[in-house]
Amino acid sequence: MEELKTYPRWAQFLPHLLRMEGRGDDVTDVPTGLAGMTMKTYGAMRKDLPKGTLPAWTDKDKPPPDEKVLTASKAYANKIYRDYSTPSSSNYLEGFMDLPSVTQDMIISSAYNMGEGFHKNAPSFTRAVKDNNSMEAANQLLDTANTENAASMGLARRRAQERNAVAKFSGQPSIEEIVQTDVGIDYRTGINNLGESKSLFSYVKPRHSTSPAGVMKHNPKTGVWSRLQREDTGV
């Protein structure tokens, strides 16, 4: 029997997933457990794994022990990796295996966040992956920072951080500032010696009610993102 493919960078990916997902939120789904695992996905992984591996999760407010939720998280990341790299899979992503691992990480993180079939409605993204255009594939994920079809600064920061890892690998400018208005998100470079910054990517989408308009800036020395108060931004 052929051994199932497993996501080779899970050990490196898990700390990132825990930082990005944390214990999730209750904006669009039931409150999530450790690593952003929802009851729905947990239930699907429980069916996929050998019987007895995971206990049932029936009360949204009482998730299983953390180690069991992490087992489900790893199973889900492995499933995404297998499906994207297997031509016979209904979720096959042509060109995925030819991309650098840092770009694969961003794609798996995005799929974990949005659902592994998200790419079926993203022709520009799938074309970039097929063409082995790593930077363009990463850029095409920047407009997916949405919750309930509305833009979210928190997700925009996540996409920016992951895109910056690809940019560093590719020798491209990084995103150092994210501006959210009532009508969209603008990802920008840092301020140059003339006091100017440049837009790298922007998109129009109504602001989610839980995501205040404003500016978030990245400190390249510390790696920390900080949100500025609205009155300090002019947004």
C-alpha positions in Angstrom: 0.0 0.0 0.0 1.4 3.4 -1.0 2.2 5.6 2.0 0.1 8.7 2.3 1.8 12.0 1.5 2.3 14.2 4.6 3.0 17.9 4.8 6.8 17.9 5.3 7.0 21.3 7.0 4.3 20.7 9.6 6.8 21.2 12.5 7.8 24.6 11.1 4.2 25.4 10.1 2.6 24.7 13.5 4.1 27.7 15.4 3.0 30.0 12.6 -0.5 28.5 12.6 -0.9 28.9 16.3 0.2 32.6 16.0 -2.2 33.3 13.1 -5.2 31.2 14.2 -4.9 31.2 18.0 -8.1 30.0 19.4 -10.1 31.5 16.5 -13.2 33.6 16.7 -16.9 33.4 16.5 -17.6 35.8 13.6 -18.5 33.3 10.9 -18.6 29.9 12.5 -18.9 28.3 15.9 -16.2 29.4 18.3 -13.0 27.5 17.2 -10.6 25.6 19.3 -6.8 25.6 19.3 -5.2 26.4 15.9 -8.5 27.6 14.5 -10.0 24.1 14.2 -13.8 24.3 13.7 -16.2 21.6 14.8 -17.0 21.0 11.1 -13.4 20.4 10.0 -12.7 18.4 13.2 -15.6 16.1 12.5 -14.4 15.6 8.9 -10.9 14.7 10.2 -12.4 12.4 12.8 -14.0 10.4 10.0 -10.8 10.3 8.0 -8.5 9.2 10.8 -8.5 5.6 12.2 -11.4 4.9 14.5 -10.8 6.0 18.0 -8.1 8.5 17.2 -10.2 11.5 18.0 -13.1 11.8 20.5 -16.4 13.3 19.4 -16.8 17.1 19.7 -20.5 17.8 20.3 -20.5 21.0 22.5 -19.1 24.1 20.8 -18.1 25.5 24.1 -16.2 22.4 25.2 -13.6 21.5 22.6 -11.6 18.3 23.0 -8.1 18.4 24.7 -5.6 20.5 22.9 -3.5 17.5 21.8 -6.5 16.0 20.1 -7.3 19.3 18.3 -3.7 19.5 17.1 -4.0 16.0 15.8 -7.0 17.1 13.7 -5.1 20.2 12.6 -2.2 18.2 11.4 -4.5 15.8 9.6 -6.2 18.7 7.8 -2.9 20.3 6.7 -1.8 16.9 5.5 -5.1 16.5 3.5 -4.6 19.9 1.9 -1.1 19.0 0.9 -2.1 15.6 -0.5 -5.0 17.0 -2.4 -3.1 19.9 -4.0 -0.3 17.5 -5.0 -2.3 14.6 -6.3 -3.6 14.9 -9.9 -6.5 12.5 -9.3 -7.8 14.7 -6.4 -10.8 17.0 -7.1 -8.9 19.8 -5.4 -5.6 19.2 -7.3 -3.7 22.4 -7.8 -1.5 22.1 -10.9 2.0 23.5 -10.3 1.8 23.5 -6.5 4.6 21.0 -6.0 6.9 23.1 -8.2 6.7 26.1 -6.0 9.2 27.0 -3.3 8.3 25.7 0.2 7.7 29.2 1.5 5.0 29.8 -1.1 3.5 26.4 -0.4 3.3 27.4 3.2 1.3 30.5 2.4 -1.1 28.6 0.1 -1.7 25.9 2.8 -2.2 28.6 5.4 -4.7 30.3 3.2 -6.5 27.0 2.4 -6.6 26.1 6.1 -8.2 29.5 6.7 -10.6 29.6 3.8 -11.2 26.0 2.8 -9.1 23.9 0.5 -11.3 24.4 -2.5 -11.0 28.2 -2.5 -8.7 28.2 -5.6 -11.5 26.9 -7.8 -12.9 30.4 -7.8 -9.5 32.1 -8.2 -8.4 31.8 -11.8 -5.6 34.4 -11.6 -4.2 32.6 -8.6 -4.3 29.2 -10.1 -2.8 30.5 -13.4 0.1 32.0 -11.4 0.7 28.6 -9.6 0.5 26.7 -12.9 3.0 29.2 -14.4 5.4 28.8 -11.4 5.1 32.5 -10.7 5.6 32.3 -7.0 5.4 36.1 -6.2 2.3 36.6 -8.3 0.6 33.6 -6.6 1.3 35.2 -3.2 0.1 38.6 -4.4 -3.1 37.0 -5.7 -3.9 35.9 -2.1 -3.8 39.4 -0.7 -7.5 40.2 -1.6 -8.7 37.2 0.4 -8.5 38.9 3.7 -12.2 38.8 4.2 -14.8 37.6 6.7 -18.4 37.3 5.7 -17.4 39.0 2.4 -16.1 42.0 4.2 -12.5 43.1 4.6 -10.7 42.4 7.8 -7.5 44.1 9.0 -6.5 41.0 11.1 -6.6 38.7 8.1 -4.8 41.4 6.0 -2.0 41.3 8.4 -1.8 37.5 8.2 -1.7 37.6 4.4 0.9 40.4 4.4 3.2 38.5 6.8 3.0 35.3 4.7 3.4 37.3 1.4 6.5 39.0 2.9 8.1 35.7 3.5 7.7 34.9 -0.2 8.9 38.4 -1.1 12.1 37.9 1.0 12.8 34.6 -0.8 12.2 36.3 -4.2 14.1 39.5 -3.4 11.0 41.7 -3.8 9.8 44.6 -1.7 7.9 43.8 1.5 4.6 45.1 2.8 5.3 47.5 5.7 1.9 49.2 6.0 -1.7 48.2 5.7 -4.4 50.8 5.3 -8.0 49.9 5.8 -10.8 52.3 4.9 -14.5 51.8 4.8 -14.2 50.6 1.2 -11.1 48.5 1.0 -7.6 47.5 1.9 -4.3 49.0 0.6 -1.0 47.1 1.2 2.0 49.5 1.0 5.7 49.6 1.2 7.6 51.4 4.0 8.2 55.1 3.9 11.3 56.1 1.9 13.7 59.0 2.6 11.3 61.4 0.9 8.5 60.5 3.3 6.6 58.5 0.7 5.2 55.0 0.6 4.1 53.0 -2.5 1.0 50.9 -2.9 1.9 47.3 -3.7 -1.6 45.9 -3.9 -5.1 47.2 -3.1 -8.6 46.0 -3.5 -12.2 47.2 -2.9 -14.3 45.5 -0.3 -16.6 46.9 2.4 -15.0 46.9 5.8 -16.2 44.3 8.3 -18.0 45.8 11.3 -15.5 44.2 13.7 -12.5 45.7 11.9 -12.0 49.4 12.6 -10.7 51.6 9.8 -7.1 52.6 10.4 -3.4 51.8 9.7 -1.2 48.9 10.8 2.5 49.3 10.4 5.3 46.7 10.5 8.5 47.3 12.4 11.2 45.5 10.3 13.6 45.4 13.2 11.3 43.7 15.7 8.9 42.1 13.3 6.0 43.5 15.2 2.8 44.9 13.6 1.2 47.8 15.5 -2.2 49.4 14.8 -2.3 53.2 14.9 -5.2 55.0 16.4 -7.7 56.3 13.9 -7.1 59.9 14.9 -3.4 59.5 14.1 -3.9 58.2 10.6 -6.3 60.6 8.9 -8.2 57.5 7.6 
